[in-house]
Amino acid sequence: MTLVPARRARKAGSNPFSPVLVLWLVAIGVLAFIGSLVMGAFGDDFKKGDNGGAHALSRSAVGYAGIIELLRGTGQEVSIDRTGYTDNPEKPLVVLAPQVFASPEAVQEVVNDGARLIVLPKWAPGRHPTRTGWVRGRDTLPTSLVADLLKGIAEGTRLGDDGANRSRRLLWGNGEPFATTGRIDQLRTLTLGKGWRPVIVAEGGGVVLAQSNNSFILSDPDLINTHGISDNATARAGLKLLALSRGPGRGTVFDVSLNGLQNRRNMLEVMLQPPFLGVTLALGLAALLLGMQALGRFGPPIEKPRAIALGKRGLADNTAALIRLARREHAMVERYALWVRAEAARAVGAPHALSDTDLEALLDRLSVQQNLTPFTTLRTRAAAAKDIGAALEAARHLHSWRLEMTRERR
């Protein structure tokens, strides 16, 4: 037989996991879980959105990041909204650049109290194979594809282009000069339907900027996208168009909720932001304290007893609980008096043939002989008990009377 040293035997029987290692694993798991919650709540906010699309987060030729930088460089207040809900008391201009397949209902659901400028889509660029956010080649979208979107926004309005690649003179609706652009390829213009009026038109015909109440439509995105404003003349014209739509003293908000970059607030985000952040931290602290309490528990867990106990004792306890629940304890004292009568009759040797009346008369005579209260008096008090206090008082007197009659006290 081979003997194992005591030290090796203790080591072999010990826990294979170090307590420090277990604590590190638990801490890493908790931090990973918290990180997953935070990313789930605010993950959309971390998206750069520079995917080459025609929206405000795109730095490509068809994007609007350039005009945003230009506006900020001129001292204008500009922001980007992902929610589709602009709640600003200053009522800024909201610029919408819906995709060609966006539904008109989605455009109408973008909420804002100020003016809004809808920039119609024009280009269908291809993505660059190696550079993220770049585009390669630019194909124009057929005007027929934009027709459904335009129909839902301004019914009866049609879109066309002149097919040329040259600079344009833009005029006010009354024919006065407004601005001159750089070279614009296939400038798109509008033929307006009912309810819309021309604000800016292109020399030679066609509306570039139309208005209906507080809504504007810009027919060609090249007037404000990055490719267009690379020309100084077009950049100046684009700034004037935005200033005209915005109005004096107001900011500009570029909405990207219609470009697949929408960020709706979820429950996790609400829980991790004021004013509910305090409640979340309190719940987290309570969970931590519960965990510490579980780690410091002394002894094995106590098994929960049965709701209904077994055996005679359990039956008696449950019956008593039902009587207590029904508030009928006082009604049991008279039955106790009958049991006391039977015990006393057995102790004094009363004949079995006696009736209840004769038996009680006999017990009354014996009670008087022993200077005790007559049994009928005690029974009457028990029957008259209306609450638990009176019932207990009557039961005590019956108990004392029984002990005297059966000589259990002697």
Secondary structure by P-SEA (a helix, b strand, c coil): cccccaaaaaaaacccccaaaaaaaaaaaaaaaaaaaaaaacccccccccccccccccccccccaaaaaaaaaaccccccccccccccccccbbbbbccccccaaaaaacccccbbbbbbbcccccccccccccccbbbbcccccaaaaaaaccccbbbbbcccbbbbbbbcccccccccccccccbbbbbccccccccccccccccccccccccccccccccccccccccaaaaaaaaaaaaaaacccbbbbbbcccccccccccaaaaaacccaaaaaaaaaaaaaaaaaaaaacccccccccccccccaaaaaaaaaaaaaaacccccaaaaaaaaaaaaaaaaacccccccaaaaaaaaaaaaaaaccccaaaaaaaaaacccaaaaaaaaaaaaaaaaaaacccc
